Amino acid sequence: MPKVTYITPSGESVVVEDAIGNLMEIALEYDIEGIEGACSGCCSCATCHIKVHTDWLEKTGKATESEMDLIDLESGTDERSRLSCQVEMTDALDGLVVQVAPF
Ligand code: FES
């Protein structure tokens, strides 16, 4: 199972060893601080804002146009910003590290 590490707004690192689903769903299941997921993953709220660790940008890919429309409304965003509901965990992402907003 792929593993993902969330770095919370408090600076805590939370490792999920058997990450299945998208990064918002996983965060809610494991009660990760800072991820609300208000729209349940419909890409319409941005309460699931994360930043992907630089080492993983190529594998996760960039935000889609609809993600960017929401991300642009947030503060503290940059090229690493994604909506966690739009990033599906796969074996190729085993070891992924993301930071949870606010940053
Ligand atoms: S949960 Fe609403 S945009 Fe991700």
Residues whose N, C-alpha, C, O or C-beta is under 5 A from the ligand:
A	BS01	FES	M24 G37 A38 C39 S40 G41 C42 C43 S44 C45 A46 T47 C48 L83 C85
